[in-house]
Structure formats: C-alpha cells, structure tokens
Amino acid sequence: DDDEAEDEDEDDSDDKGGNSASGEVEGSVSSLSGQCPSLSLVIKGVTVTTSAATKFDGITCSAIKAGTSLEVKGTRMGTTIAATKVERD
C-alpha cells in the first residue's frame, strides 16, 4: 500500500495540468525576460508567464519593465502563474 501511495504522489506531481488552480499575484516586477507577447516576469518571487492569449488591461505588453506595479490573474501551475489577465496596479 505504501508503494502505491508513493506512485500516486509522483503521478500527481508530474501531471501539472491536473493540479492547476486559479492564481493571483500583485506587486512590482522584479525581473523580466522574453519578448512580447511571451514574457516571463517575477513578482514577489512568483514567476508569471504571458502569451498571445493574455489580456492586458491599462498597460501594453511592451510597456512592462522591472519596477512596474501589476496585478496578475491566471492559472497557477506549481510555482508559476500562466497569466490570463495583466493589469496596471
């Protein structure tokens, strides 16, 4: 039984799609990389990724830089949030 439980835990951790949940973070961008629309930002230690599907509200993708204060909503997968909406905070 113990072996089965361990296997189940491993399966869960590998299947990040199954563990996705809504995520939200707001604060200043501490670092950023990539090119619009595919950015990777760090806000309060949380990695946020944007894509062509991300909605930008009150700010354009190209206007985001380190120090920009943002509110991000999206899908949390592990320690990363795939942003569905990014707005100026």
Secondary structure as a PSIPRED ss2 file (coil, helix, strand):
# PSIPRED VFORMAT (PSIPRED V4.0)

   1 D C   1.000  0.000  0.000
   2 D H   0.000  1.000  0.000
   3 D H   0.000  1.000  0.000
   4 E H   0.000  1.000  0.000
   5 A H   0.000  1.000  0.000
   6 E H   0.000  1.000  0.000
   7 D H   0.000  1.000  0.000
   8 E H   0.000  1.000  0.000
   9 D H   0.000  1.000  0.000
  10 E H   0.000  1.000  0.000
  11 D H   0.000  1.000  0.000
  12 D H   0.000  1.000  0.000
  13 S H   0.000  1.000  0.000
  14 D H   0.000  1.000  0.000
  15 D C   1.000  0.000  0.000
  16 K H   0.000  1.000  0.000
  17 G H   0.000  1.000  0.000
  18 G H   0.000  1.000  0.000
  19 N H   0.000  1.000  0.000
  20 S C   1.000  0.000  0.000
  21 A E   0.000  0.000  1.000
  22 S E   0.000  0.000  1.000
  23 G E   0.000  0.000  1.000
  24 E E   0.000  0.000  1.000
  25 V E   0.000  0.000  1.000
  26 E E   0.000  0.000  1.000
  27 G E   0.000  0.000  1.000
  28 S E   0.000  0.000  1.000
  29 V E   0.000  0.000  1.000
  30 S E   0.000  0.000  1.000
  31 S E   0.000  0.000  1.000
  32 L E   0.000  0.000  1.000
  33 S E   0.000  0.000  1.000
  34 G E   0.000  0.000  1.000
  35 Q E   0.000  0.000  1.000
  36 C C   1.000  0.000  0.000
  37 P C   1.000  0.000  0.000
  38 S E   0.000  0.000  1.000
  39 L E   0.000  0.000  1.000
  40 S E   0.000  0.000  1.000
  41 L E   0.000  0.000  1.000
  42 V E   0.000  0.000  1.000
  43 I E   0.000  0.000  1.000
  44 K C   1.000  0.000  0.000
  45 G C   1.000  0.000  0.000
  46 V E   0.000  0.000  1.000
  47 T E   0.000  0.000  1.000
  48 V E   0.000  0.000  1.000
  49 T E   0.000  0.000  1.000
  50 T C   1.000  0.000  0.000
  51 S C   1.000  0.000  0.000
  52 A C   1.000  0.000  0.000
  53 A C   1.000  0.000  0.000
  54 T C   1.000  0.000  0.000
  55 K E   0.000  0.000  1.000
  56 F E   0.000  0.000  1.000
  57 D E   0.000  0.000  1.000
  58 G C   1.000  0.000  0.000
  59 I C   1.000  0.000  0.000
  60 T C   1.000  0.000  0.000
  61 C H   0.000  1.000  0.000
  62 S H   0.000  1.000  0.000
  63 A H   0.000  1.000  0.000
  64 I C   1.000  0.000  0.000
  65 K C   1.000  0.000  0.000
  66 A C   1.000  0.000  0.000
  67 G C   1.000  0.000  0.000
  68 T C   1.000  0.000  0.000
  69 S E   0.000  0.000  1.000
  70 L E   0.000  0.000  1.000
  71 E E   0.000  0.000  1.000
  72 V E   0.000  0.000  1.000
  73 K E   0.000  0.000  1.000
  74 G E   0.000  0.000  1.000
  75 T E   0.000  0.000  1.000
  76 R E   0.000  0.000  1.000
  77 M E   0.000  0.000  1.000
  78 G C   1.000  0.000  0.000
  79 T C   1.000  0.000  0.000
  80 T E   0.000  0.000  1.000
  81 I E   0.000  0.000  1.000
  82 A E   0.000  0.000  1.000
  83 A E   0.000  0.000  1.000
  84 T E   0.000  0.000  1.000
  85 K E   0.000  0.000  1.000
  86 V E   0.000  0.000  1.000
  87 E E   0.000  0.000  1.000
  88 R E   0.000  0.000  1.000
  89 D C   1.000  0.000  0.000
